[in-house]
């Protein structure tokens, strides 16, 4: 009888200990999770086109047939109504959010069809955040500039502005690429008919866009940035027109 009681006592103690361990490591819940029937996921239809794809397609149906000045580039251009912002009706916006330099190069015929006198170009930050080498981006922008110049279009290259520290994709490496690319853009401005506007020195002197000048994504600009850009651009346009400007007839 004594041995029987001892064995029962040991069995009860082991059972309690085992239950404590199972509860501590949450093992029953894990087992139940494995035994739970797998839920059937209803397929979700994916969008068939991106914003950029739709925007590029729509530009082909715009009614504007000619323009003296074309603002060309990515979302930094796309986000603004430039003719209203600059207070002049001879400006059109051909920015497309998400565009890389190759995208701009591929749709350049739409720009040339407008017979512009001046093209203001800012592009390259999307290339760099997608890890395109700065040398490749500079070469593609060089192709854009060369094609515009062959059609007699004056080009104003605007420096690519760096990202802020809140940018999610390696801001340090992206901004090193920005600095390298801007040096190449400045060199392109040695070509006749090409000018360079350095916004970086004034807006991001430390090599990063300050937090108060970007949205939370660290990429897109606040109004203050565009106000500085407008001031610089209006001064440039005044000098450009004083030196001869546009001699083409536009309707």
Rosetta blueprint (number, residue, H / E / L):
1 X L
2 X H
3 X H
4 X H
5 X H
6 X H
7 X H
8 X H
9 X H
10 X H
11 X H
12 X H
13 X H
14 X H
15 X H
16 X H
17 X H
18 X H
19 X H
20 X H
21 X H
22 X H
23 X H
24 X H
25 X L
26 X L
27 X H
28 X H
29 X H
30 X H
31 X H
32 X H
33 X H
34 X H
35 X H
36 X L
37 X L
38 X L
39 X L
40 X L
41 X L
42 X L
43 X L
44 X L
45 X L
46 X L
47 X L
48 X L
49 X L
50 X L
51 X H
52 X H
53 X H
54 X H
55 X H
56 X H
57 X H
58 X H
59 X H
60 X L
61 X L
62 X L
63 X L
64 X L
65 X L
66 X L
67 X L
68 X L
69 X E
70 X E
71 X E
72 X E
73 X E
74 X L
75 X H
76 X H
77 X H
78 X H
79 X L
80 X L
81 X L
82 X H
83 X H
84 X H
85 X H
86 X H
87 X L
88 X L
89 X L
90 X L
91 X E
92 X E
93 X E
94 X E
95 X E
96 X L
97 X L
98 X L
99 X L
100 X L
101 X H
102 X H
103 X H
104 X H
105 X H
106 X H
107 X L
108 X H
109 X H
110 X H
111 X H
112 X H
113 X L
114 X L
115 X L
116 X L
117 X L
118 X E
119 X E
120 X E
121 X E
122 X E
123 X L
124 X L
125 X H
126 X H
127 X H
128 X H
129 X H
130 X L
131 X L
132 X L
133 X L
134 X H
135 X H
136 X H
137 X H
138 X H
139 X H
140 X H
141 X H
142 X H
143 X H
144 X H
145 X H
146 X H
147 X H
148 X H
149 X H
150 X H
151 X L
152 X L
153 X L
154 X E
155 X E
156 X E
157 X E
158 X E
159 X L
160 X L
161 X L
162 X L
163 X L
164 X L
165 X L
166 X L
167 X L
168 X L
169 X L
170 X L
171 X H
172 X H
173 X H
174 X H
175 X H
176 X H
177 X H
178 X H
179 X H
180 X H
181 X H
182 X H
183 X H
184 X H
185 X H
186 X H
187 X H
188 X H
189 X L
190 X L
191 X L
192 X L
193 X L
194 X E
195 X E
196 X E
197 X E
198 X L
199 X L
200 X H
201 X H
202 X H
203 X H
204 X L
205 X L
206 X L
207 X L
208 X L
209 X L
210 X L
211 X H
212 X H
213 X H
214 X E
215 X L
216 X L
217 X L
218 X L
219 X L
220 X L
221 X E
222 X L
223 X H
224 X H
225 X H
226 X H
227 X H
228 X H
229 X H
230 X H
231 X H
232 X H
233 X H
234 X H
235 X H
236 X H
237 X H
238 X H
239 X H
240 X H
241 X H
242 X H
243 X L
244 X L
245 X L
246 X L
247 X L
248 X L
249 X L
250 X L
251 X L
